[in-house]
């Protein structure tokens, strides 16, 4: 009975940690090769959700892996834990464009999300952007406004109270300073030491949230440490060493 209960809880945990979204289209850019230099050149290979081939899905696992699948076939898969070193993402309404650079070679993939309407698909895409930003920045695709539109937006309105825009800008700046800084890329020993000592509030990348030690082993280790009479002195020594690293 305990084994069955444990398996049920484990299944629930996996379900909660994994995130799945339906896709309308998945595109893979096929660059021109030397053997095809005289042909039509580069092209997109498009996969679409349909009854015959199956539903396209994007799955972001709790382990930090991104998978694109159709039916039982995996079309795309890579880890997001070190994504900032090889991946750039651009977001536009209901679509995401991934620019992947590995060993000096670039390739592009495009995901268009599915929904009962364009607005719903755009909402799903925005949810995915929030999830991806845990691992890597996502660039918003912006359209440069025309001079007329820029002038209209810059023109003051009679209903606006004097100083309102300045107050809103100041409030936004204060909120940005109050929020913990999000670490991008690798971190120095000094910054990590300041974070663990509580001297510098920092939102660590997802790579620092992954533990390779099973929960059962962690509890046993903690019990062993707490029963050791020399453990408090060890903790104090670690804290002193962290402070020394900050001074370096």
Buried (B, 14 or more C-beta within 10 A) or exposed (E): EEEEEEEEEEEEEEEEEBEEBBBBBBBBBBEEEEEEEEEEEEEEEEBBBEEEEBBBBBBBBEEBBBBBBBEEEEBBEBEBBBBBEBBBBBBBEBBBBBBBEEEEEEEBBBBBBBBEEEEEBBEBBBEBBEBBEBBBEBEEEEEEEEEEEEEEEEEEEEEEEEEEEEEEEEEEEEEEEEEEEEBEEEBEEBBBBBBEEEEBEBEBBBBBEEEEEEEEEEEEEEEEEEEEEEEEEEEEEEEEEBEEBBEE
